[in-house]
């Protein structure tokens, strides 16, 4: 009998239950591609960004060095704040001390004590190498008093607040004015606002925060309203234009305090983008979603296979340990053809086929959320009640119940992932919505990097902007995880007829240093190419092979992506709803990706800066090659009118 790995290779032994207490991945090491934090007095430098602190511990300035293309980090800084961030109580603060409390390559912590007549402020904060800042501010009342307001005020510099999502607003252009109030029916505690190459997410919570459930289970365990910020419904967040600047005022309203009262005003600041985008990886990694013979997927042209659940080698949702020999044989076959295999495995619900299920059920609600029961008959017969029934896959008779938000099951998940990478050879994960926290994602990335540095993490999310999910924006909800992902699949129920500003903020991933793909009903392949995205094949009638063939013929790898959002893009359309992204090979040829959101066919004349393309207009042609199910062949001369069909676009080679 095999007793290697303390018996962990044989789940029936239940030796893996000790994984529940694992600390794997808990450390302050820097995770690639991020770099060690550099500190000079109160200025902290990190990948593509810089933060300068005030003596009171709050940011004085936050600067981004990412270029608008998002493919490079430059030397010219973009200041995000127009004045220092402040927590106001109606009186000025006196700073008593400031000291660094933690100095690690990946994390820097500091403490500041401030006071005024009414409060002592204890501020504990830290910044991580990916750009996440965590503030835990505790106000202690020095005397009884009536307080008009306690508010965090953040003023953004001109042209920063171009886009926005959160607080009940779909991703798009930032509104001039917005007044939002806390409410438990909404899975909303954060907003992101910014430009493509510089922005902030602010998230507000307190010392009683617990991660809510998501994806149609939100109302089973919603947000705890943060007592300090919500203040019995008096609190909220206002966005308002202040000249060319934008003021974000997270207010809490009037309250009465008694001497000795402690108010916990916790908040997080995420500085975007996190890293540069990598278009070459986008052209190179060609996905196939489905369990098929490796020869078939290889002949299809795929380089990466995503194995979902309810199939022969991964039958049971989020418990990929019962067909591991078959899975390893499949992965070995893929590796022999230089292909990667990622598996569907997340923490949100767990299969009833989990070997340790009854041991986990005995932990009195730690691992599984409590609920009204029901669902598949097996669950009702064996679990009696007090659980939330989740998905059921008929073809493999696999029933699942919902996990709690954060628990020791995450430790098991980490050890299980480490075991799969080392013993089965998986090349990463396809995560279907996220139920775990940011620290868990960092642990996942470290585990993968340490054994298989080329491993990838994909995140898929359904559109959660609906009543069941508390009108949450998926990108806003999961933004804290984005520094460690490779690709987004947003996703089911996303409306690809939404305007380009929605695509930019909620679908593309680009303002955060990521690239994405389309899923629901195949997406829109013409609009997708503006952001370097394709649909998911096979499924929804999507077949990317003609597009892949064209990419190879043009030579997409090594081209420079310049999006329509870049101010000095050498190719413009002169229209708001018909846009052009280019892929430039300077001095030889350029690919122009055109797509329209007009509700009719539209005529455009391309405005081309020939010098920037390194091309002579007297010697070039504009040629759209025939691409099956994408476009017919057509040729134009410089200055000709190009008719862009309603809801579609063109790929035009200039050479």
DOSEFI-250247 format. One line per field, with one value per residue (C-alpha): residue number from 0; residue in three letters; x, y, z. Coordinates in steps of 0.02 Angstrom, whole numbers, plus 50000, padded with zeros to 5 digits. Example, Ala and Ser with C-alpha at 12.3 -4.5 7.8 and 13.67 -1.06 7.14 Angstrom:
REM residues 2
resi = c(0/1)
resn = c(Ala/Ser)
east = c(50615/50684)
north = c(49775/49947)
up = c(50390/50357)
This chain:
REM residues 655
resi = c(0/1/2/3/4/5/6/7/8/9/10/11/12/13/14/15/16/17/18/19/20/21/22/23/24/25/26/27/28/29/30/31/32/33/34/35/36/37/38/39/40/41/42/43/44/45/46/47/48/49/50/51/52/53/54/55/56/57/58/59/60/61/62/63/64/65/66/67/68/69/70/71/72/73/74/75/76/77/78/79/80/81/82/83/84/85/86/87/88/89/90/91/92/93/94/95/96/97/98/99/100/101/102/103/104/105/106/107/108/109/110/111/112/113/114/115/116/117/118/119/120/121/122/123/124/125/126/127/128/129/130/131/132/133/134/135/136/137/138/139/140/141/142/143/144/145/146/147/148/149/150/151/152/153/154/155/156/157/158/159/160/161/162/163/164/165/166/167/168/169/170/171/172/173/174/175/176/177/178/179/180/181/182/183/184/185/186/187/188/189/190/191/192/193/194/195/196/197/198/199/200/201/202/203/204/205/206/207/208/209/210/211/212/213/214/215/216/217/218/219/220/221/222/223/224/225/226/227/228/229/230/231/232/233/234/235/236/237/238/239/240/241/242/243/244/245/246/247/248/249/250/251/252/253/254/255/256/257/258/259/260/261/262/263/264/265/266/267/268/269/270/271/272/273/274/275/276/277/278/279/280/281/282/283/284/285/286/287/288/289/290/291/292/293/294/295/296/297/298/299/300/301/302/303/304/305/306/307/308/309/310/311/312/313/314/315/316/317/318/319/320/321/322/323/324/325/326/327/328/329/330/331/332/333/334/335/336/337/338/339/340/341/342/343/344/345/346/347/348/349/350/351/352/353/354/355/356/357/358/359/360/361/362/363/364/365/366/367/368/369/370/371/372/373/374/375/376/377/378/379/380/381/382/383/384/385/386/387/388/389/390/391/392/393/394/395/396/397/398/399/400/401/402/403/404/405/406/407/408/409/410/411/412/413/414/415/416/417/418/419/420/421/422/423/424/425/426/427/428/429/430/431/432/433/434/435/436/437/438/439/440/441/442/443/444/445/446/447/448/449/450/451/452/453/454/455/456/457/458/459/460/461/462/463/464/465/466/467/468/469/470/471/472/473/474/475/476/477/478/479/480/481/482/483/484/485/486/487/488/489/490/491/492/493/494/495/496/497/498/499/500/501/502/503/504/505/506/507/508/509/510/511/512/513/514/515/516/517/518/519/520/521/522/523/524/525/526/527/528/529/530/531/532/533/534/535/536/537/538/539/540/541/542/543/544/545/546/547/548/549/550/551/552/553/554/555/556/557/558/559/560/561/562/563/564/565/566/567/568/569/570/571/572/573/574/575/576/577/578/579/580/581/582/583/584/585/586/587/588/589/590/591/592/593/594/595/596/597/598/599/600/601/602/603/604/605/606/607/608/609/610/611/612/613/614/615/616/617/618/619/620/621/622/623/624/625/626/627/628/629/630/631/632/633/634/635/636/637/638/639/640/641/642/643/644/645/646/647/648/649/650/651/652/653/654)
resn = c(Unk/Unk/Unk/Unk/Unk/Unk/Unk/Unk/Unk/Unk/Unk/Unk/Unk/Unk/Unk/Unk/Unk/Unk/Unk/Unk/Unk/Unk/Unk/Unk/Unk/Unk/Unk/Unk/Unk/Unk/Unk/Unk/Unk/Unk/Unk/Unk/Unk/Unk/Unk/Unk/Unk/Unk/Unk/Unk/Unk/Unk/Unk/Unk/Unk/Unk/Unk/Unk/Unk/Unk/Unk/Unk/Unk/Unk/Unk/Unk/Unk/Unk/Unk/Unk/Unk/Unk/Unk/Unk/Unk/Unk/Unk/Unk/Unk/Unk/Unk/Unk/Unk/Unk/Unk/Unk/Unk/Unk/Unk/Unk/Unk/Unk/Unk/Unk/Unk/Unk/Unk/Unk/Unk/Unk/Unk/Unk/Unk/Unk/Unk/Unk/Unk/Unk/Unk/Unk/Unk/Unk/Unk/Unk/Unk/Unk/Unk/Unk/Unk/Unk/Unk/Unk/Unk/Unk/Unk/Unk/Unk/Unk/Unk/Unk/Unk/Unk/Unk/Unk/Unk/Unk/Unk/Unk/Unk/Unk/Unk/Unk/Unk/Unk/Unk/Unk/Unk/Unk/Unk/Unk/Unk/Unk/Unk/Unk/Unk/Unk/Unk/Unk/Unk/Unk/Unk/Unk/Unk/Unk/Unk/Unk/Unk/Unk/Unk/Unk/Unk/Unk/Unk/Unk/Unk/Unk/Unk/Unk/Unk/Unk/Unk/Unk/Unk/Unk/Unk/Unk/Unk/Unk/Unk/Unk/Unk/Unk/Unk/Unk/Unk/Unk/Unk/Unk/Unk/Unk/Unk/Unk/Unk/Unk/Unk/Unk/Unk/Unk/Unk/Unk/Unk/Unk/Unk/Unk/Unk/Unk/Unk/Unk/Unk/Unk/Unk/Unk/Unk/Unk/Unk/Unk/Unk/Unk/Unk/Unk/Unk/Unk/Unk/Unk/Unk/Unk/Unk/Unk/Unk/Unk/Unk/Unk/Unk/Unk/Unk/Unk/Unk/Unk/Unk/Unk/Unk/Unk/Unk/Unk/Unk/Unk/Unk/Unk/Unk/Unk/Unk/Unk/Unk/Unk/Unk/Unk/Unk/Unk/Unk/Unk/Unk/Unk/Unk/Unk/Unk/Unk/Unk/Unk/Unk/Unk/Unk/Unk/Unk/Unk/Unk/Unk/Unk/Unk/Unk/Unk/Unk/Unk/Unk/Unk/Unk/Unk/Unk/Unk/Unk/Unk/Unk/Unk/Unk/Unk/Unk/Unk/Unk/Unk/Unk/Unk/Unk/Unk/Unk/Unk/Unk/Unk/Unk/Unk/Unk/Unk/Unk/Unk/Unk/Unk/Unk/Unk/Unk/Unk/Unk/Unk/Unk/Unk/Unk/Unk/Unk/Unk/Unk/Unk/Unk/Unk/Unk/Unk/Unk/Unk/Unk/Unk/Unk/Unk/Unk/Unk/Unk/Unk/Unk/Unk/Unk/Unk/Unk/Unk/Unk/Unk/Unk/Unk/Unk/Unk/Unk/Unk/Unk/Unk/Unk/Unk/Unk/Unk/Unk/Unk/Unk/Unk/Unk/Unk/Unk/Unk/Unk/Unk/Unk/Unk/Unk/Unk/Unk/Unk/Unk/Unk/Unk/Unk/Unk/Unk/Unk/Unk/Unk/Unk/Unk/Unk/Unk/Unk/Unk/Unk/Unk/Unk/Unk/Unk/Unk/Unk/Unk/Unk/Unk/Unk/Unk/Unk/Unk/Unk/Unk/Unk/Unk/Unk/Unk/Unk/Unk/Unk/Unk/Unk/Unk/Unk/Unk/Unk/Unk/Unk/Unk/Unk/Unk/Unk/Unk/Unk/Unk/Unk/Unk/Unk/Unk/Unk/Unk/Unk/Unk/Unk/Unk/Unk/Unk/Unk/Unk/Unk/Unk/Unk/Unk/Unk/Unk/Unk/Unk/Unk/Unk/Unk/Unk/Unk/Unk/Unk/Unk/Unk/Unk/Unk/Unk/Unk/Unk/Unk/Unk/Unk/Unk/Unk/Unk/Unk/Unk/Unk/Unk/Unk/Unk/Unk/Unk/Unk/Unk/Unk/Unk/Unk/Unk/Unk/Unk/Unk/Unk/Unk/Unk/Unk/Unk/Unk/Unk/Unk/Unk/Unk/Unk/Unk/Unk/Unk/Unk/Unk/Unk/Unk/Unk/Unk/Unk/Unk/Unk/Unk/Unk/Unk/Unk/Unk/Unk/Unk/Unk/Unk/Unk/Unk/Unk/Unk/Unk/Unk/Unk/Unk/Unk/Unk/Unk/Unk/Unk/Unk/Unk/Unk/Unk/Unk/Unk/Unk/Unk/Unk/Unk/Unk/Unk/Unk/Unk/Unk/Unk/Unk/Unk/Unk/Unk/Unk/Unk/Unk/Unk/Unk/Unk/Unk/Unk/Unk/Unk/Unk/Unk/Unk/Unk/Unk/Unk/Unk/Unk/Unk/Unk/Unk/Unk/Unk/Unk/Unk/Unk/Unk/Unk/Unk/Unk/Unk/Unk/Unk/Unk/Unk/Unk/Unk/Unk/Unk/Unk/Unk/Unk/Unk/Unk/Unk/Unk/Unk/Unk/Unk/Unk/Unk/Unk/Unk/Unk/Unk/Unk/Unk/Unk/Unk/Unk/Unk/Unk/Unk/Unk/Unk/Unk/Unk/Unk/Unk/Unk/Unk/Unk/Unk/Unk/Unk/Unk/Unk/Unk/Unk/Unk/Unk/Unk/Unk/Unk/Unk/Unk/Unk/Unk/Unk/Unk/Unk/Unk/Unk/Unk/Unk/Unk)
east = c(50000/50059/50096/50204/50174/50110/49969/49909/49917/49767/49622/49529/49659/49594/49775/49742/49634/49794/49802/49664/49800/49931/50024/50093/50120/50102/50253/50305/50406/50391/50290/50346/50329/50329/50491/50550/50485/50612/50597/50678/50619/50428/50431/50397/50435/50356/50328/50275/50211/50266/50182/50236/50170/50129/50196/50017/50027/49905/49960/50023/50040/50019/50105/50092/50231/50135/50119/49947/49985/50001/50139/50280/50330/50397/50494/50361/50247/50058/50005/49841/49802/49778/49801/49844/49716/49640/49523/49426/49329/49306/49470/49651/49762/49927/50051/50135/50239/50275/50374/50399/50340/50381/50517/50508/50543/50359/50276/50310/50211/50199/50114/50065/49983/49884/49772/49650/49538/49408/49505/49667/49701/49800/49844/49918/49948/50048/50085/50126/50234/50082/50008/49884/49877/49784/49735/49669/49626/49555/49486/49472/49358/49447/49283/49095/49044/48927/49018/48952/49047/49199/49251/49392/49423/49517/49537/49593/49697/49627/49595/49617/49434/49390/49311/49222/49134/49050/48921/48778/48858/48901/49077/49092/49130/49141/48984/49002/48901/48848/48778/48776/48715/48759/48630/48637/48541/48691/48855/48945/49083/49207/49229/49366/49397/49540/49614/49685/49860/49822/49681/49626/49505/49444/49360/49283/49259/49288/49354/49200/49219/49175/49183/49005/48949/48934/48862/48677/48712/48744/48580/48618/48765/48772/48894/48905/48877/49036/48977/49097/49065/48880/48834/48655/48623/48692/48850/48884/49002/48989/49078/49078/49170/49284/49336/49440/49469/49357/49319/49278/49201/49169/49065/48985/48870/48820/48849/48867/49022/49061/49234/49330/49225/49328/49281/49365/49381/49467/49495/49601/49681/49726/49837/49806/49871/49965/50083/50106/49999/50083/50000/50129/50066/49889/49935/50036/49916/49771/49634/49524/49388/49340/49396/49440/49577/49743/49776/49612/49647/49826/49767/49639/49786/49762/49911/49813/49671/49551/49474/49309/49216/49089/49202/49304/49462/49386/49211/49179/49166/49313/49377/49499/49576/49479/49539/49717/49802/49690/49718/49908/49908/49808/49924/50080/50010/49980/50154/50227/50149/50207/50031/49973/49825/49735/49593/49432/49457/49401/49331/49148/49055/49116/49064/48972/49102/49236/49310/49319/49145/49072/49224/49207/49019/49058/49151/48988/48976/49161/49183/49004/48880/48722/48559/48389/48450/48355/48429/48478/48397/48566/48602/48432/48453/48632/48649/48473/48473/48571/48668/48651/48629/48734/48763/48713/48792/48671/48796/48907/48777/48883/48798/48882/48853/48915/49074/49090/49183/49350/49393/49526/49464/49571/49724/49669/49642/49821/49899/49789/49849/50031/50000/49919/50061/50195/50108/49991/50080/49936/49983/49868/49688/49527/49437/49248/49211/49309/49252/49423/49517/49668/49792/49729/49760/49937/49966/49897/50016/50167/50126/50114/50268/50378/50349/50288/50339/50245/50079/49931/49776/49618/49468/49294/49148/48966/48896/48845/48757/48586/48474/48530/48712/48681/48718/48905/49027/49128/49289/49266/49225/49382/49504/49613/49652/49696/49883/49903/49795/49847/49681/49501/49344/49205/49092/48916/48772/48887/48807/48933/48820/48867/48971/49162/49187/49098/49210/49362/49316/49223/49277/49449/49558/49672/49667/49728/49870/49774/49699/49540/49430/49244/49122/48934/48858/49031/49051/49084/49242/49263/49250/49353/49502/49512/49565/49656/49513/49432/49282/49291/49301/49227/49054/48928/48979/49151/49295/49451/49555/49531/49583/49733/49786/49779/49877/50017/50015/50024/50149/50053/50190/50315/50193/50164/49985/49924/49743/49610/49624/49804/49800/49936/49875/49935/49767/49604/49427/49362/49209/49160/49075/49189/49362/49533/49669/49829/49962/50118/50273/50366/50427/50354/50168/50028/49865/49716/49575/49412/49247/49088/48952/48842/48666/48694/48832/48955/49076/49247/49403/49555/49662/49838/50002/50113/50275/50231/50194/50358/50267/50255/50071/50122/50183/50055/49893/49756/49706/49577/49619/49477/49453/49320/49168/49251/49268/49275/49429/49433/49562/49566/49687/49742/49601/49464/49303/49292/49115/49107/48955/48837/48897/49053/49222/49376/49555/49651/49835/49931/50096)
north = c(50000/50175/50278/50411/50592/50537/50442/50598/50508/50403/50516/50373/50380/50552/50603/50761/50830/50898/51013/51115/51191/51218/51384/51356/51520/51634/51748/51921/51865/51965/51877/51897/52009/52128/52199/52232/52391/52533/52661/52832/52926/52929/52891/52711/52649/52493/52422/52570/52673/52782/52831/52976/52977/53123/53120/53077/52913/52955/52969/53141/53087/52930/52928/52808/52786/52669/52730/52745/52595/52491/52392/52494/52587/52761/52893/53030/53019/53041/53113/53037/53151/53338/53355/53238/53110/53153/53088/53238/53259/53447/53487/53487/53343/53356/53219/53139/53002/52905/52744/52599/52438/52311/52311/52162/52150/52127/52224/52388/52433/52595/52668/52848/52928/53088/53189/53333/53396/53260/53104/53007/52924/52762/52727/52562/52538/52435/52431/52276/52262/52245/52414/52362/52481/52430/52561/52519/52684/52682/52841/52844/52979/53087/53160/53155/53251/53284/53254/53327/53208/53095/53074/53012/53140/53098/53227/53163/53266/53327/53190/53049/53009/52968/52799/52728/52571/52524/52602/52546/52616/52502/52521/52673/52857/52934/53033/53216/53189/53036/53015/52833/52765/52605/52465/52279/52233/52293/52197/52363/52429/52494/52602/52611/52768/52814/52832/52685/52711/52777/52748/52698/52577/52629/52495/52529/52408/52389/52267/52154/52124/51951/51906/51891/51752/51790/51724/51710/51667/51846/51863/51703/51794/51980/52116/52167/52354/52435/52524/52670/52711/52665/52747/52682/52732/52909/52866/52858/52908/53063/53094/53274/53381/53511/53616/53497/53385/53249/53238/53071/53102/52945/53022/52947/53089/53152/53047/53060/52988/52949/52962/52801/52752/52666/52693/52582/52671/52539/52559/52488/52580/52482/52577/52531/52473/52334/52288/52302/52202/52068/52058/51930/51808/51842/51790/51641/51559/51485/51411/51259/51237/51055/50878/50801/50689/50783/50745/50830/50988/50995/50983/51118/51234/51254/51276/51283/51166/51215/51060/51103/50988/50848/50750/50590/50662/50803/50739/50817/51003/51079/50907/50851/50708/50552/50528/50589/50445/50476/50665/50643/50531/50662/50804/50703/50679/50866/50909/50792/50907/51065/51106/51162/51094/51195/51131/51203/51210/51345/51376/51421/51256/51078/50910/50783/50659/50742/50599/50703/50778/50711/50761/50937/50938/50900/51066/51158/51283/51325/51250/51254/51397/51368/51375/51298/51134/51055/51019/50848/50701/50630/50792/50788/50606/50621/50800/50822/51014/51172/51189/51285/51174/51228/51155/50979/50894/50761/50670/50623/50636/50767/50877/51021/51131/51308/51348/51489/51645/51614/51458/51326/51242/51371/51291/51121/51199/51268/51103/51014/51133/51103/50915/50929/51034/50915/50748/50775/50916/51039/51203/51315/51350/51405/51489/51510/51662/51692/51651/51670/51823/51915/51826/51659/51718/51768/51595/51514/51616/51573/51387/51385/51493/51388/51224/51275/51456/51454/51406/51520/51577/51621/51702/51682/51779/51794/51971/52002/52167/52100/52085/51910/51964/52133/52235/52207/52240/52081/52177/52287/52138/52043/52185/52140/51973/52046/52069/51879/51829/51792/51811/51865/51779/51903/51809/51740/51865/52006/52118/52146/52281/52393/52546/52541/52626/52476/52355/52452/52452/52288/52168/52204/52205/52331/52474/52348/52272/52119/52057/51958/51849/51846/51711/51744/51696/51711/51897/52014/51965/52133/52236/52106/52134/52316/52244/52089/51974/51824/51716/51550/51399/51275/51335/51467/51429/51508/51445/51553/51455/51576/51721/51624/51585/51770/51817/51702/51767/51948/51911/51975/51916/52057/52192/52345/52363/52544/52552/52676/52751/52811/52998/52992/52835/52859/52800/52886/52875/53046/52962/52925/52758/52688/52654/52597/52500/52466/52332/52415/52338/52502/52531/52372/52358/52397/52308/52421/52343/52438/52411/52511/52534/52638/52570/52580/52555/52698/52778/52829/52902/52847/52990/52917/52988/52905/52961/52872/52714/52732/52709/52809/52839/52843/52664/52576/52484/52456/52274/52175/51991/51867/51790/51655/51710/51877/51979/51968/52025/52210/52342/52532/52672/52801/52928/52810/52793/52632/52573/52484/52369/52391/52293/52234/52295/52261/52202/52305/52278/52434/52388)
up = c(50000/49958/50112/50031/50081/50253/50167/50074/49906/49963/50016/50104/50243/50296/50332/50232/50371/50448/50296/50378/50490/50355/50346/50170/50077/50229/50212/50151/50001/49840/49706/49524/49426/49575/49644/49822/49902/49908/50049/50054/50210/50181/49995/49946/49769/49695/49520/49411/49558/49703/49868/49977/50155/50269/50449/50504/50405/50263/50080/50028/49846/49740/49570/49423/49294/49178/48999/48919/48810/48970/48884/48965/49122/49084/49180/49178/49329/49332/49500/49558/49707/49696/49885/50028/50085/50256/50390/50452/50615/50609/50700/50644/50695/50787/50742/50894/50813/50654/50645/50525/50608/50473/50341/50224/50038/50000/50142/50232/50388/50488/50641/50676/50826/50800/50915/50923/51064/51035/50983/50994/50824/50815/50634/50579/50394/50272/50086/49985/49830/49715/49768/49902/50051/50208/50338/50511/50594/50771/50848/51039/51111/51240/51304/51276/51121/50975/50810/50647/50535/50521/50339/50229/50094/49935/49797/49627/49508/49339/49208/49334/49368/49187/49225/49376/49441/49605/49721/49609/49451/49305/49240/49127/49131/49304/49348/49394/49553/49651/49827/49885/50053/50144/50132/50171/50014/49912/49899/49888/49998/49868/49715/49584/49486/49373/49201/49103/49174/49349/49471/49646/49724/49897/50004/50174/50319/50507/50637/50620/50432/50365/50182/50113/49997/49812/49648/49690/49872/49931/50026/50124/50204/50158/50208/50390/50386/50456/50613/50597/50415/50405/50572/50577/50397/50413/50316/50131/49992/49883/49720/49659/49535/49615/49466/49360/49511/49581/49767/49849/50019/50123/50261/50417/50473/50645/50800/50988/51071/51252/51327/51290/51137/51000/50818/50687/50520/50414/50228/50086/49941/49783/49661/49478/49359/49447/49305/49117/48998/48890/48718/48655/48787/48725/48547/48606/48731/48631/48734/48717/48847/48858/48893/48724/48656/48665/48481/48436/48539/48474/48294/48334/48367/48555/48671/48835/48886/49025/49104/49186/49306/49273/49153/49160/49239/49344/49384/49555/49581/49677/49732/49595/49695/49645/49463/49482/49387/49237/49253/49261/49107/49012/49069/49026/48851/48836/48898/48766/48636/48725/48785/48957/49056/49189/49295/49365/49553/49673/49847/49842/49848/49877/49802/49908/49841/49949/50051/50210/50192/50354/50455/50382/50419/50602/50622/50662/50520/50505/50331/50262/50266/50363/50268/50235/50159/50013/49843/49776/49867/49926/50019/50105/50154/50220/50283/50354/50358/50396/50232/50068/49916/49765/49592/49539/49387/49323/49212/49359/49499/49585/49714/49806/49957/49988/50085/50210/50154/50240/50341/50369/50210/50121/50202/50136/49965/49967/50016/49888/49754/49804/49795/49623/49551/49618/49590/49442/49350/49327/49243/49343/49384/49302/49447/49433/49542/49700/49875/49956/50013/49945/50058/49990/49811/49857/49931/49772/49664/49773/49773/49583/49556/49670/49580/49406/49368/49202/49283/49251/49344/49249/49333/49264/49335/49294/49291/49472/49438/49488/49640/49691/49696/49775/49617/49628/49485/49464/49424/49577/49688/49637/49603/49753/49667/49496/49533/49530/49382/49203/49113/49141/49073/49112/49074/49088/49071/49017/48887/48748/48675/48820/48767/48751/48920/49001/48905/48963/49148/49177/49039/48966/49122/49038/49167/49296/49194/49134/48971/48951/48843/48804/48851/48847/48679/48602/48638/48492/48398/48310/48469/48562/48447/48505/48674/48609/48661/48579/48622/48713/48600/48579/48631/48579/48401/48427/48321/48338/48212/48066/48179/48246/48068/48024/48181/48125/47946/48003/48143/48293/48410/48423/48365/48474/48537/48541/48600/48546/48722/48691/48655/48521/48435/48254/48182/48227/48159/48210/48288/48468/48438/48303/48371/48311/48402/48307/48312/48244/48167/48140/47964/47890/47923/48044/48082/48114/48216/48187/48277/48296/48426/48309/48280/48091/47963/47977/47852/47919/47842/47939/48002/47994/48059/47930/48011/48173/48076/47983/47817/47655/47604/47420/47432/47544/47522/47650/47636/47735/47704/47697/47870/47883/47986/48017/47858/47666/47572/47528/47480/47500/47458/47588/47610/47549/47649/47749/47786/47953/47966/48113/48266/48175/48115/48010/48026/47899/47859/47805/47720)
